[in-house]
């Protein structure tokens, strides 16, 4: 090992161990600031108050906004964005910074992410007037980032699924399905010319844009554990609502059911209309969703919930059975988030899957393909298993 490699190894150990490392090695100015930021959060000291050298780390949280503001600045300067988001999330939970995040000057210093949006939405009724516009600006920044990442893919996937629902042999040129056309005309292959003579065009006819081809009903659990799913549901629901061939309904629920379809034009307004936290009555939400079904065989109902039912589970199963038997495609997402499969009611998930409503967690990136599969009336459970998602058993 070279001398340079040895110095770097000692530096990394010093940053990992913090003050417990003693005088293992000296730290430069930037590393001392990094060490102070980590100590303030994970060593028990107040952000910005951690010692720069060895010795016991401090304890307790200072209530000073300037100290926290300095700590947030150091975190953003010395760590990559993905690490910043984790540290901010830990700071809110470990150090009780919720109230401090309601101050405009602090909120404007935070690296926005989905978790922070969930926190702000859950605190929306406690946000003071001076902070509301800052909070909305933070939420809108995250919403726009999600839209850039997913909206075009969702629209393309849905259009593709809906357009393929009606085959025709007299399509317009823009509507020709060239793969299907070539397969249908392979018997007319001319080896001398090395070409296929097309005698039959196959494509997809389109109905008037004034009439929807499919109905999508999103039922979203807004209990506290589902905050990230609520954020993604709001943004994806708003994108779906922009597609004329899809009639989208979005309903949120805890022990009460609230239809927010009219808020889909602005996902930020929609998010601030939710009320994260509280109990759960899934049966009541599904009953409301059932009342929205007009054309069962053309309806996809997506229930987004961890299935911890506070209502009547047996009645919920009866309703899901009725929906599936009527021709509605029912899908249960245990989470719509990047955080992996959450804690959920395994027994209820298995029973709903057996009834024909496959239950699994889904990342937002996979949602466009999931919805397209459901709209095409294909095997959603099989799709989920091929994608590596554990379907409830």
KEMARFI-222715 format. One line per 4 residues: number of its first residue (from 1); their letters; for each residue z, x negated, y of C-alpha. Coordinates in steps of 0.001 Angstrom, whole numbers. Layout:
# KEMARFI-222715
NUM	a	Z/X/Y  ...
***
This chain:
# KEMARFI-222715
1	xxxx	0/0/0  -980/-1374/3385  1442/-1634/6286  -324/1232/8085
5	xxxx	-54/3494/5021  3651/2675/4700  4286/3568/8358  2450/6884/7928
9	xxxx	4408/7667/4741  7742/7040/6492  6617/9131/9465  5801/12096/7239
13	xxxx	9148/11836/5435  10955/11668/8765  9235/14847/9973  9902/16576/6671
17	xxxx	13617/15696/6518  14378/16064/10209  17700/14712/11440  18919/14257/7855
21	xxxx	16568/11269/7615  18696/9320/10090  16899/6238/11384  14296/6198/8613
25	xxxx	11672/5424/11208  11178/5828/14931  9101/8726/16194  6607/8679/19016
29	xxxx	6800/11183/21871  4443/13720/20260  6268/13527/16931  9630/13992/18664
33	xxxx	8293/17209/20215  7017/18364/16822  10386/17532/15266  12198/19425/18022
37	xxxx	10040/22523/17501  10646/22501/13746  14356/21838/14201  14719/24710/16635
41	xxxx	13268/27144/14103  14192/25830/10660  17180/23632/11439  19304/26344/13032
45	xxxx	19066/25119/16622  17751/27026/19602  14049/26453/20290  13732/23493/22613
49	xxxx	17363/22392/22131  16974/20296/18995  18037/16640/19151  15282/14071/19400
53	xxxx	16841/11513/17081  18933/11667/13935  22202/13434/13420  23169/16967/12668
57	xxxx	20806/19636/13888  22074/22156/16408  23120/25730/15627  22776/29074/17373
61	xxxx	20038/30666/19450  19925/30277/23173  18981/33401/25112  17037/31516/27755
65	xxxx	13461/32693/28263  12364/29357/29808  13613/27536/26673  11665/29882/24403
69	xxxx	8603/29639/26649  8712/25828/26350  9138/26083/22577  6117/28394/22276
73	xxxx	4069/25963/24339  5055/23011/22132  4260/24923/18962  782/25799/20213
77	xxxx	129/22240/21381  1308/20330/18323  394/22560/15356  -2863/24184/14173
81	xxxx	-3362/27891/14820  -2657/28974/11227  687/27118/11289  1501/28502/14760
85	xxxx	1159/32046/13463  3525/31368/10557  6119/29728/12834  5951/32591/15356
89	xxxx	6408/35111/12566  9391/33177/11215  10874/32905/14712  10733/36668/15232
93	xxxx	12425/37322/11879  14866/34394/11640  15955/34052/15244  15901/37644/16452
97	xxxx	13281/37157/19185  11923/40711/19199  13466/41608/22529  12372/38348/24131
101	xxxx	8783/39021/23057  8853/42094/25282  8791/39852/28354  5237/39472/29777
105	xxxx	5425/35725/30434  6507/35066/26839  4065/37489/25262  1148/35857/27071
109	xxxx	2174/32499/25511  2050/33741/21919  -824/33095/19512  -1984/36638/18654
113	xxxx	-2280/37639/15004  -2070/40746/12832  1638/40255/12171  2400/40148/15900
117	xxxx	353/43313/16428  2447/45017/13760  5615/43918/15562  4377/45169/18944
121	xxxx	3255/48492/17502  6613/48979/15779  8339/48258/19121  5877/50250/21233
125	xxxx	8378/52886/22272  10812/50224/23454  8329/48105/25416  9235/48192/29117
129	xxxx	6600/49255/31648  6156/45708/33011  5070/44480/29568  2861/47306/28328
133	xxxx	-428/46004/29696  279/42513/28348  1123/44002/24954  -2105/46038/24935
137	xxxx	-4107/42935/25889  -2592/41010/22961  -3343/43866/20556  -6897/44239/21869
141	xxxx	-7574/40521/21356  -6619/40782/17681  -8559/44049/17259  -11708/42479/18722
145	xxxx	-11352/39482/16419  -11125/41771/13375  -14157/43713/14609  -16181/40502/14978
149	xxxx	-15181/39494/11471  -15734/42776/9648  -17507/45518/11626  -21127/44440/11035
153	xxxx	-20504/43881/7322  -18867/47284/6981  -21691/49100/8784  -24371/47289/6746
157	xxxx	-22602/47977/3432  -22125/51675/4224  -25706/52155/5453  -26989/50458/2310
161	xxxx	-24852/52642/55  -25765/55904/1796  -29489/55152/2093  -29676/54362/-1611
165	xxxx	-28301/57779/-2453  -31669/59541/-2104  -34638/57984/-3898  -38215/58862/-2942
169	xxxx	-41681/57683/-4001  -43097/58265/-512  -40838/56110/1670  -41613/54816/5098
173	xxxx	-42395/51100/5105  -38969/50246/6576  -37279/52217/3771  -39085/50609/798
177	xxxx	-36791/49159/-1874  -38940/46168/-2753  -36887/45039/-5746  -37110/48483/-7369
181	xxxx	-40808/48770/-6428  -41704/45438/-8055  -39793/46303/-11231  -41561/49678/-11440
185	xxxx	-44990/48060/-11076  -44650/45013/-13328  -46962/46671/-15853  -49693/46292/-13258
189	xxxx	-49305/42514/-13043  -52673/40702/-12743  -52319/37215/-14298  -55667/35991/-12903
193	xxxx	-54587/36764/-9339  -50898/36081/-10123  -49923/39225/-8282  -48566/42726/-8853
197	xxxx	-50745/45678/-7918  -48420/48242/-6361  -49316/51792/-7337  -45922/53431/-6747
201	xxxx	-43654/52745/-3798  -39950/53381/-4325  -37558/53752/-1450  -34850/55858/75
205	xxxx	-35403/58888/2256  -33162/59517/5212  -31668/62715/6472  -31340/63595/10127
209	xxxx	-28824/61416/11923  -27130/64595/13131  -25920/65406/9605  -23410/63225/7754
213	xxxx	-24252/62200/4195  -20707/61353/3109  -17141/62181/4119  -14481/59458/4151
217	xxxx	-10793/60376/4436  -8349/57529/5095  -4677/58353/4428  -2532/55501/5758
221	xxxx	1158/54994/5007  2866/53915/8247  6220/52965/6747  7495/49612/8006
225	xxxx	6283/47583/5018  2667/48683/5617  2269/47352/9187  -583/44940/8440
229	xxxx	-2442/47635/6479  -2110/50037/9421  -3696/47482/11776  -6704/46855/9527
233	xxxx	-7083/50569/8745  -7257/51418/12445  -9990/48868/13160  -12052/49615/10047
237	xxxx	-11630/53358/10592  -12967/53007/14134  -15989/51081/12825  -16658/53779/10221
241	xxxx	-16427/56466/12894  -19346/54822/14704  -21665/55514/11723  -23376/58892/12117
245	xxxx	-24095/59263/8414  -20347/59123/7675  -17817/61731/8769  -14551/59774/9008
249	xxxx	-11034/61175/9143  -7963/58978/9639  -4494/60330/8915  -1218/58402/9149
253	xxxx	1997/59509/7545  5646/58768/6872  7709/61896/6225  5392/63621/8723
257	xxxx	1591/63720/8739  -427/63000/11900  -4208/63321/12125  -5462/60570/14457
261	xxxx	-9181/61186/13970  -9626/61921/17669  -8230/58452/18505  -10817/56582/16403
265	xxxx	-12968/55853/19449  -10418/53205/20516  -8409/51430/17789  -5936/50079/20369
269	xxxx	-5042/53609/21478  -4888/54587/17834  -2442/51807/16968  -141/52707/19834
273	xxxx	-216/56307/18579  1310/55288/15250  5024/55046/14617  5750/52282/12128
277	xxxx	8897/52700/10076  10699/55626/8513  10428/57309/5138  7429/58288/3040
281	xxxx	6074/61598/1765  2800/60721/61  2457/64125/-1583  2485/65819/1802
285	xxxx	-184/63443/3117  -2448/63981/100  -2000/67748/478  -3270/67465/4060
289	xxxx	-6135/65226/2932  -7032/67793/277  -7325/70428/2997  -9969/68284/4751
293	xxxx	-12298/68167/1740  -15443/70256/2332  -17894/68661/-111  -15945/67178/-3032
297	xxxx	-18802/65256/-4653  -19724/63692/-1297  -16154/62722/-353  -14300/59430/-728
301	xxxx	-10550/59573/-163  -8731/56258/300  -4942/56404/72  -3372/53221/1498
305	xxxx	265/53038/389  2709/50986/-1674  3444/54275/-3512  7191/54313/-2948
309	xxxx	7225/58087/-2878  9961/59911/-1033  8374/63283/-1765  7571/64939/-5091
313	xxxx	5805/62416/-7343  4882/64987/-9991  3242/67206/-7373  1394/64175/-5993
317	xxxx	-50/63448/-9435  -1153/67070/-9796  -2994/66928/-6473  -4733/63658/-7335
321	xxxx	-5812/65115/-10679  -7277/68170/-8919  -9130/66004/-6408  -10674/63793/-9091
325	xxxx	-11642/66754/-11275  -13325/68436/-8287  -15574/65398/-7815  -13749/63551/-5013
329	xxxx	-13724/59765/-5396  -10073/58791/-4924  -9046/55154/-4446  -5473/53924/-3932
333	xxxx	-5027/50668/-2023  -1533/49245/-2467  -2262/47126/608  -5189/46462/2936
337	xxxx	-4168/43029/4104  -4570/39271/3695  -992/38899/2458  -1633/39586/-1221
341	xxxx	-279/42341/-3451  2979/43716/-2038  5945/45186/-3841  4874/48627/-5060
345	xxxx	5739/51357/-7547  4061/50040/-10709  4718/53182/-12735  3151/55534/-10194
349	xxxx	203/53166/-9665  -450/53175/-13422  -284/56961/-13619  -2689/57447/-10724
353	xxxx	-5101/54950/-12285  -4979/56918/-15530  -5838/60065/-13569  -9017/58405/-12272
357	xxxx	-7679/57046/-8969  -7745/53247/-9460  -4848/51510/-7684  -4975/47910/-6477
361	xxxx	-4474/45729/-3397  -7563/44825/-1373  -8213/42263/1337  -10022/43422/4497
365	xxxx	-12964/41126/3663  -13528/43027/398  -13185/46506/1896  -16872/46912/2905
369	xxxx	-18024/46248/-683  -15259/48466/-2066  -16285/51392/132  -19972/50898/-649
373	xxxx	-19152/50990/-4377  -17185/54223/-3922  -19922/55823/-1797  -22489/55055/-4495
377	xxxx	-20205/56813/-7020  -20028/53628/-9095  -17090/52372/-11174  -14496/51289/-8588
381	xxxx	-11982/50110/-11205  -14629/47935/-12839  -15641/46508/-9452  -12002/45674/-8662
385	xxxx	-11490/43900/-11967  -14675/41859/-11509  -13366/40837/-8081  -10097/39630/-9617
389	xxxx	-7937/42507/-8370  -5230/43747/-10714  -5762/47479/-11210  -2556/49462/-11838
393	x	-1829/49967/-15495
***
